[in-house]
Amino acid sequence: MTAMALQPTDRAIVRTTHAGLPLCREPYRAVAEQLRLQPEEVMRRLRWMLEAGVIRRIGAVPDHCALGYRADGMSVWDVDDARVSELGRMVKALPSVSHCCRRPRQLPGWPYNLFAMVHGRSREAVMDEVAKIAAVLGPASHGHDVLHSMGTLKKASLQLGE
Amino acid sequence: MLSQSDRRIIHGLQAGFPIAERPFAEVAAGLGMSEDELIACLTRLREDGVLSRFGPVYDAAVLGIAVTLCGMAVPKDRFDAVAAVVNTFSEVAHNSRREHAFNMWFVLATGRPEDIAAVICQIKAKTGLDVLNLPKLEEYQLEPNRGA
């Protein structure tokens, strides 16, 4: 699946919906009218994008802070490269982990290859969740650190321009 | 303050929103409420900022957008000045302060992959500081939403 497979219609739908669906009885019809398409066409292309992985999911994107989870910690782990995918899936299964991914090490200063973002009501709650990750990883983790948030400096949405 | 019902709706609607003519009616039936009540509730949650968004979550990489996470170790006495420089770049989407030697972390997003290196180069030049470039190599997910 590459960006090349997207048709102009798909790109138009992406631009119209990436900030959200209209909250009305027939949201896909509203999108279709805006783009001068048939609602069936919009729904067909959305189903295809969901199948193809262009769309990860359709639903509510909660703001963790507004939900009362005011603390977050970026937990970073040094695990065996050969097992990182298997371990990453296990860590992602914990409910407090919102994002979990593999990133490159940058030695000598940065030895961590597995990132798990953890949310909690307090810093202590975040550390309790980090302890659960440590328990899941066991001896497969050769070292870890937690970078607690001290505030947002900028928050803009990704630019999906053409 | 969020009600139990709000929490149930948010939890139940994180994935699997139907692609159908009257999707809210389908979801509302499962929640034991009316279509209009559900729409009103979601509208309120979005206006209050409890939901930052409601709709499709797109995969930036598949759309051809290059994204990376950058970390910087900024001396404390220069922190605000460096933050101001970094934030002027339109390619910097999110930026946050974290308690660590690497105390500034931001997400860079560009339309063309080759622009990532160019922007990092400019940030290094303007701040005189090194930048860790940590692009996502693999993301771990639960069973993906397959919709209706």
Interface residues (C-beta under 8 A of the other chain):
Chain A: M1 T2 A3 L6 V14 T17 H18 A19 G20 L21 L23 C24 R25 E26 P27 Y28 R29 P39 M43 L46 R47 M49 L50 E51 A52 G53 V54 I55 R56 R57 I58 G59 A60 V61 P62 D63 A66 L67 G68 M74 V84 S85 G88 R89 V91 K92 A93 H99 C100 C101 R102 R103 P104 Q106 G109 W110 F115 D145 L147 H148 S149 M150 G151 T152 L153 K154 K155 A156 S157 L158 Q159 L160 G161
Chain B: L2 I9 I10 L13 Q14 A15 G16 F17 I19 A20 E21 R22 P23 F24 A25 E35 D36 I39 L42 T43 L45 R46 D48 G49 V50 L51 S52 R53 F54 G55 P56 V57 Y58 D59 A60 V62 L63 G64 I65 V67 L69 G71 A83 V86 N87 S90 E91 V92 A93 H94 N95 S96 R97 R98 E99 H100 F102 N103 M104 W105 F106 A109 G111 L132 N133 L134 P135 K136 L137 E138 E139 Y140 Q141 L142 P144 N145 R146 G147
